[in-house]
Amino acid sequence: MFVSERMSKDVALVYPDDSVAKAFQVLKERKHSQLPVIDNHGKLVGLVTEKLLTEVSPSKATSLSVYEINYLLSKTKVSDIMKTDIFTAYPGQLIEDAAFVMKKNDIGSLPVVDNANKLVGIVTRLDIFSAFIDIMGVNEKGARIVLKVEDKLGTYANISSVVKQFGVNITHINNFIFENAVEIIIKLDTNEVTEIIKKFEEYGYVVLSVAKK
């Protein structure tokens, strides 16, 4: 699954010459925590975040009036406060690689740029969550079975062989490794899994969970 398949093309953004007041407004209206900054050619030049905007905004303890605060925010440009050392993604990047960058650097989204550094989209944590749900097949009809198996060669092939005996299709399959054991999660296109589960148990697989939808 690629970033281009999960990213949003409707990107809330600002320009370097936009005021901080406008950036605040866009953040509030679109309910985002950060905004890409692009130039007049559509190229990504920076990023302005809710944290940066908060830092530049006068404290509530200030003696300035509301009018003076609004004046300052309207005169301060996005280019004065934006970050230029930013992480990005590209359309052909795998979604899990984008997720790794976001987690490693504790960021909520990645601007997506093409080879010319033009902004083409944005991928957020919500997009990652949505992709994970789809990868696991949570919202699809059928049974999701969690098996505890030994970490050895041929296990996947054996599980597929068991399912095939019953004329059932595996629509999703994932695994998680815990020390010497593996949890394999399979999603089948049926809820009639009683006999399949019995066969799994005959092979020594431990059925940890069965969820039907």
N, C-alpha and C positions, 0 to 999 in steps of 0.2 A: 504494500500500500504506500502510495507516494503523497508527499505534501500537497501536490496540486489537486489531489482528490479530496482533501479535507479542509484546505484553506478557504478563508472567506475572501471574495474578490471585492466586496463592498467595504472598503477600508476607511475608517475615520482617520483623518490626517490633518496636518497643518503645514504652513509654509514658514520659512525662516523669518520673514518680515511680519508675520502675524503677531498680534499682541498676546501676552500671557493671559490677559483677560479672555480672549477668544479661545485659547487653549483650554482654560478652565471650563468655559461654556460647552465646548465640544466634548470634553471628558464627562461632564455631568449629563449631557443629553444622550450620549451613546453608552454611558455606563462602562467606560473602559478605565484601565489604570495607566495606560501609556499610549502615546500617539507617535506614529512615524512622521518625520519631517522630510518633505521632498522639495526639490527646486522646481523651477518653471519648466524643466524638461522631463519631469517625472522621476528623476533620479533620487534615491535615498541619500540624505545628507546628515541625518541625525535622528534622535529620539527624545521626546520630552515625556517625563513620567509624572505621575501624581505626586510622588515624593519630591521631585525637583520643584514642582509648582508650589507645593506646600512650604518648601524652604525659602522660596523667594517672596512668598506672601507675608506681609507684616503680621506680627503677633497680635493676639487679641488684647495684649496688655499695652499696645502702643497708644501714644497720645494723638495719633493721626485721626482725623475724621474719616467717615465712610467715603466722603467725596474725594479726600486726598488719597486714600487707599486705592479707590477705583481709578484715579488719575495715574498713579504709579503703575498699576497693573496694565493699564491701557498703553502706557508709554514704553514699558519693558517688552522687548521683542523675544520671540521664541529662540532666535539665534543666540541670544545672550546667555541662555541657560541650558540649551539642549546638549545632550550627550552625543559625541561623535564616534566613540569607540563602542560600537554596538554589535551584537550577535545577530546574524541573519540566517535564513534558510533559503533554499532554492527549489523550484517546482519539482525537479526530478529526484529530490532527496527522499530517502525512506522516512516514513513518519516516526519510526522508533528512534532514528538518529536525531531528529529534531527534538523529540521528547527527552533524549539523553542530554542534549545541550541545555534545554530549559531547566531540567532538574539539577544538573551540575552547577549551573550558574544562578539558580534560584530566581528565574524570571518567568513572567506570566504569559509572554507571547513572543513570537519571532516575526519580524517583517520578512516577507518573501520577495526576493529580487531575481531578475533574469540575468543573463550574462553581461548586460550593459549596465547593471546596477539599478535598473528601473524597478520601481515598486509594482508588483503584480498581485499582491495579496498579503494576508496575515494569518498565521496559525497560532491558536491560543490553547491554554490548558483545557478549556471546554472541548475544543476540537480533538485533543488527545484523548480525553475521557470518552468522547463519542466514538472515536476510532477503536478504542479498547473494547467497548461494549459490542461493537459490530464484529470485531475479530473473535470475540468469545461467543457470538451468536445468541446473546442474551434475549433479544427481542424477537427471535425467530421461533416459529412453531416447531415442536419436537422436544425430545428429552436430552438433558445435559447430564452426563455421567462423569463422576470423578473417580478415577482408579488409582490405587497405590500399587506400584509395581517395582520390580528390581531394575536397576540401571544396567541393562545388558543388551547385547546386540540381538536384533530380530523382534523386539517387543512391539514396535509399531506395526510391523508386517503381520504379526500374530493377531493383534487386536483387529486390524483391517480384515483379516481372514475370517475371524469369528463373526464380525458384523455382516460380511458378505454372505455367509451361510444362510442368513435370515432375509436376504434380499433387501437389506436396508442400506441407506447411503449415509456416510459420514460427511456432514456439511462443514464442520469446523473441528480442528484438533490443535491442542496446545499442551505444553508440558512445563512443569516447574520442578527443579531439582533441589532436593533437601538431603544433604550428606550422601548416604548410600541408597536412598530411595528416590523415586520419581512419582510425582502426581501428574497423571495424564487426564486432561479434560477433553471429552469428545461430545460433540453435538450431533444427534441423529435426526433424520427427517421423519421420525415416528415417536409416538408415546407408548407404543406396545413393546416394552423392553424387558418384561419379566423373564422370558426364556433366554434373552441375550445376557442378562445379568447372571443367571444360573451358569451359563457357559463360561463367562468370565471367571466366576468363582471356582469352577472346575479346573481352570488353568492356574489357579493360585493367586489371581488378582484380588485385591481387597477393594470392594466397592465402598467408597467413603460417602458418596452423596449421589442422589438422583433427583433432578428438578425437571418438572414437566411444564410445558406451556401450550 
